[in-house]
Structures are given as structure tokens and as C-alpha cells.
Amino acid sequence: MVWKILKIPKGKTKTDKILVAAIQNIAGFTPSNLELYRLATVHSSIAKENGSGYKESNERLEYLGDAILGAAVADFLFKKFPFKPEGFLTEIRSRIVNREALNLLARKIGVANIVQFDQKNAHLQQVILGNTLEAIVGAIYLDKGYIRTKKFVIDKLINPNYNVDDLVNSDSNFKSKIIEWAQREGKDVRFEILNVKKGRNHKEFTAQVMVDNEAKGTGYGNSKKKAEQDAAFKTCEMLNLLSN
């Protein structure tokens, strides 16, 4: 990713300036309500109670951003493929906004540089980046409105990071890809759940792909299925299967 040098507003603390610069580079504009973006980066693992006894984290913004992101991507695909049926549009949208894809996209555009979480959990960042990106989308929506948010989704997320035509022809079921490869190569493959951590509001699964009893990719997710898909994707990368 190429980071641009943009003008940082005066009168901000050092921490504020870092966050403003990060949002400028991620979104291409200066935030109007910086507090929204600060909240969007706070994971529930470090949330602190406010004066009303409510723990402030990015979960509500994530909920909002998930809906707005889905709507913006649906809008984009509806116009790009005017004669495709609903099932096709739903499948392609899922390939763009599924948890594994969002985690990878969030890391690529620099969300890992600003997310705040309990760093005692070494694996947590690997599973929360996509959620944080959704929270940032929610913050943009509240700060700038839907039209500006849709422009961000299309210009900063979809167009620079996805070849939608290639995506249409790709197989996003990485678990099936691994199983098919193993059958062709006469390999024994299995998926193991190594760990399940229970948080106050969610679970975190850790999955491992084993090929002929040798550990390959390790994946994380808030469900067994998502963790296995993440592990399968990483195994596909290790085995150079993504271009096949």
C-alpha cells in the first residue's frame, strides 16, 4: 500500500493526528467527527465503561457498518450486472464481504495500524480486522452520509482490491479446493479445531489443516466454519493453489 502525505489539521494531539492521518490514507478524506473513528477502532476486549455504565466499543458501529457495506456492495453489483439473477448477485456479494475476505482487505489497507485490542491475545488481531473495517464503514456513514460511504466502498475497497470479473469465475470455497487437491494427489487431509475461546459476547475458533499428519495453515474465526475456511485459504497460499 502507498501512503500519501496529507495535511493534518492543527490543534490535535499526537494520537489524534495519527488517527486522522490513518483515516485520510484509508478513506481519502479528513474526518469531521474524529470521535466516531476513534470508537470504530476500539475492540470490546479493551472497552471501558463510560459514565452511564456502558462499555464503549466498536460493536454497534460494526453492526451498522455491516449493513451499510452490504448495501453499497449490493448497489454496485446490481448496476454492474443488470441482467444477472438474485442468486448470482448474492453469491458475488458474499465473496466480497465474507469474514475472511474482509480480514485480508482490512490488513491490506492499513486497519491493523490503528485497531485497539487486548494485545495479550496474540491471535485476536487476526480475527477482528474485518470487524473493525465494518465499524469504520459505520463511522463514515454517520460522519459523511450514505453517498460518500458508497463512494468509499467502490473507490477505495472494491475497485483497487478486486477484479470482479475474476471473482465471478473463482472458487471461494477454499476447504473444497484443499479436499479436491488432496484427492488428486493421494494425500490425507483433515481439519482440526485446536481451540475455542469463549468471550463475553462471542467465541473465537482456531482451526488447523493437517496434510498427511503435517500441520499446514492455521485459521481463526467466530465460527468453526469460518475458522476452517481461513485455515484452508492459508493452506492454499502455502501450496500455491490459488492460481490453479
ABEGO torsion letter per residue (X at the ends): XBBBBBBBBBGBBAAAAAAAAAAAAAAGBBBABAAAAAAAABBAAABBBBAAGBBBBAAAAAAAAAAAAAAAAAAAAAAABAABBAAAAAAAAAAAABAAAAAAAAAAAGAAAABBBBAABAAAAAAAAAAAAAAAAAAAAAAAEAAAAAAAAAAAAAAAABBAAAAAABBABAAAAAAAAAAAAGBBBBBBBABBBBBAABBBBBBBBBBGGBBBBBBBBABAAAAAAAAAAAAAAAAGAAAX
